[in-house]
Amino acid sequence: MLNETMRIFFPLKIVSYPQFDHSEDDRDEISPEEAVEYEDLILTAIEKNNCHFENERGLAEYLDTGTLKEKVQSLHPSVEVLRGKLWGVMTAQLSTPLTQEETVELISQIEGQNKEGWGADFKQHPINTRDCELYISFCNSGSYIIQTEQELRLELGQNGPVMGGLA
């Protein structure tokens, strides 16, 4: 078994409301740079949400394609700071490397989970901070581009081996 890690990155949409009594007029969209200060709270909320997975495979249980179900051993959502911005990330543990077509299919299925599956459920649960409630959408309808870690590294002008994620 290979046990290779593949990471897929995408922008988040984070909306803040004053705690308790709020309307649509009270909302503020938080930039990816501002969202960095909430990383730990968001990670805690994701971990709490992920404990409801039926097994260690996480979202890999919901993959539609047979070959992906075989090759993707686990698929877990998270967030990570890259170059001073908070990004959404799906981490896939692979038993066998994916072909280009399988990578495209995996990205498509991640997009579906972000829009209508796990991500749709996650954004319905506010994360309480000391002065606001945060709603995190793993599907930013504005500039929503899902890309592999290698593609993102090229876009950010970083080359070389991946060592513990991007700085």
C-alpha positions as CSV (number, residue, x, y, z in Angstrom):
1,M,0.0,0.0,0.0
2,L,1.4,3.4,-1.1
3,N,-0.2,5.7,1.4
4,E,0.4,8.9,-0.5
5,T,-1.1,12.2,0.6
6,M,-2.9,14.5,-1.8
7,R,-4.2,17.9,-0.7
8,I,-6.8,19.9,-2.6
9,F,-7.1,23.7,-1.8
10,F,-10.0,26.2,-2.3
11,P,-11.1,29.6,-1.1
12,L,-13.5,29.9,1.8
13,K,-16.4,32.3,2.3
14,I,-16.6,33.5,5.9
15,V,-19.5,35.6,7.1
16,S,-19.6,37.2,10.6
17,Y,-22.8,38.3,12.4
18,P,-22.9,40.1,15.8
19,Q,-23.8,37.5,18.5
20,F,-27.4,36.7,19.3
21,D,-29.6,39.3,17.6
22,H,-28.8,39.8,13.9
23,S,-30.2,40.4,10.5
24,E,-28.8,40.2,6.9
25,D,-27.9,43.9,7.2
26,D,-25.6,43.1,10.1
27,R,-23.4,40.7,8.3
28,D,-19.7,41.2,7.4
29,E,-17.7,39.1,5.0
30,I,-14.3,38.3,6.5
31,S,-11.3,38.4,4.2
32,P,-9.0,35.3,4.0
33,E,-6.3,37.4,5.7
34,E,-8.7,38.4,8.6
35,A,-9.9,34.8,8.9
36,V,-6.4,33.7,10.0
37,E,-7.2,34.7,13.6
38,Y,-10.1,32.3,13.7
39,E,-8.2,29.3,12.4
40,D,-8.1,27.4,15.7
41,L,-11.8,27.9,16.3
42,I,-12.7,26.7,12.8
43,L,-10.4,23.7,13.2
44,T,-12.1,22.8,16.5
45,A,-15.6,23.1,14.8
46,I,-14.4,20.9,11.9
47,E,-13.0,18.3,14.3
48,K,-16.3,18.3,16.2
49,N,-18.2,17.9,12.9
50,N,-15.9,15.2,11.6
51,C,-16.4,13.0,14.7
52,H,-19.8,12.1,13.2
53,F,-18.2,10.2,10.3
54,E,-19.1,6.6,10.5
55,N,-15.5,5.5,10.1
56,E,-11.9,6.7,9.5
57,R,-12.5,7.1,5.8
58,G,-14.4,10.4,6.3
59,L,-15.8,11.8,3.1
60,A,-14.2,9.0,1.0
61,E,-17.3,6.9,2.0
62,Y,-19.4,9.1,-0.3
63,L,-17.2,8.9,-3.4
64,D,-19.3,7.9,-6.4
65,T,-16.6,6.3,-8.7
66,G,-15.5,2.8,-8.0
67,T,-11.8,3.4,-8.8
68,L,-11.8,6.5,-6.5
69,K,-13.4,4.5,-3.7
70,E,-10.6,1.9,-4.1
71,K,-7.7,4.4,-4.4
72,V,-8.9,7.1,-1.9
73,Q,-8.5,5.6,1.5
74,S,-9.7,8.7,3.4
75,L,-10.8,12.2,2.6
76,H,-11.0,14.8,5.4
77,P,-11.9,18.6,5.3
78,S,-9.8,21.2,7.2
79,V,-8.5,24.7,6.9
80,E,-4.9,25.9,6.6
81,V,-3.0,29.2,6.5
82,L,-1.1,29.7,3.3
83,R,0.8,32.9,2.6
84,G,-1.2,34.8,5.2
85,K,-4.6,33.7,4.0
86,L,-7.0,31.0,5.4
87,W,-7.9,28.3,2.8
88,G,-10.1,25.3,2.8
89,V,-8.3,22.0,2.2
90,M,-9.3,18.4,1.7
91,T,-6.7,15.9,2.5
92,A,-6.9,12.5,0.7
93,Q,-4.9,9.5,1.7
94,L,-4.3,7.4,-1.4
95,S,-3.4,3.7,-1.7
96,T,-2.4,4.2,-5.4
97,P,-1.6,7.4,-7.3
98,L,-4.5,8.9,-9.2
99,T,-4.5,9.4,-13.0
100,Q,-5.2,12.9,-14.3
101,E,-8.8,11.9,-15.1
102,E,-9.2,10.5,-11.6
103,T,-7.8,13.7,-10.1
104,V,-10.3,15.8,-12.1
105,E,-13.1,13.5,-10.9
106,L,-12.0,13.7,-7.3
107,I,-11.9,17.5,-7.5
108,S,-15.4,17.4,-9.0
109,Q,-16.7,15.2,-6.1
110,I,-15.0,17.5,-3.6
111,E,-16.8,20.4,-5.1
112,G,-20.1,18.6,-4.7
113,Q,-19.3,17.8,-1.1
114,N,-18.4,21.5,-0.5
115,K,-21.6,22.8,-2.1
116,E,-24.2,20.3,-1.3
117,G,-22.8,17.7,1.1
118,W,-20.6,18.1,4.1
119,G,-19.9,21.8,3.4
120,A,-23.6,22.6,3.1
121,D,-24.2,21.1,6.5
122,F,-21.1,22.7,8.1
123,K,-22.1,26.2,7.1
124,Q,-25.4,25.9,8.9
125,H,-23.7,25.7,12.3
126,P,-22.3,29.0,13.6
127,I,-19.0,29.1,15.3
128,N,-19.2,31.4,18.3
129,T,-16.4,33.8,19.1
130,R,-16.3,36.3,21.9
131,D,-18.0,39.0,19.8
132,C,-19.6,37.3,16.8
133,E,-20.9,34.2,15.1
134,L,-19.0,32.9,12.1
135,Y,-20.5,31.0,9.2
136,I,-18.0,29.1,7.1
137,S,-18.8,28.1,3.5
138,F,-16.4,25.7,1.9
139,C,-17.9,26.9,-1.4
140,N,-17.0,30.5,-2.2
141,S,-19.3,31.4,-5.1
142,G,-17.1,34.3,-6.1
143,S,-13.7,33.2,-7.1
144,Y,-14.1,29.5,-6.5
145,I,-11.2,27.5,-7.9
146,I,-10.3,24.1,-6.5
147,Q,-6.7,23.1,-7.2
148,T,-4.2,20.6,-6.1
149,E,-1.4,21.6,-3.8
150,Q,1.1,21.5,-6.7
151,E,-1.1,23.8,-8.8
152,L,-1.4,26.2,-5.9
153,R,2.3,26.1,-5.3
154,L,2.9,27.0,-9.0
155,E,0.4,29.9,-8.8
156,L,2.0,31.2,-5.6
157,G,5.5,30.9,-7.2
158,Q,6.7,28.2,-4.9
159,N,8.7,25.3,-6.3
160,G,10.4,22.4,-4.7
161,P,9.2,19.6,-2.5
162,V,6.3,19.9,-0.2
163,M,7.4,19.9,3.4
164,G,4.6,20.1,5.9
165,G,2.4,22.3,3.8
166,L,2.9,25.8,2.4
167,A,4.2,28.6,4.5
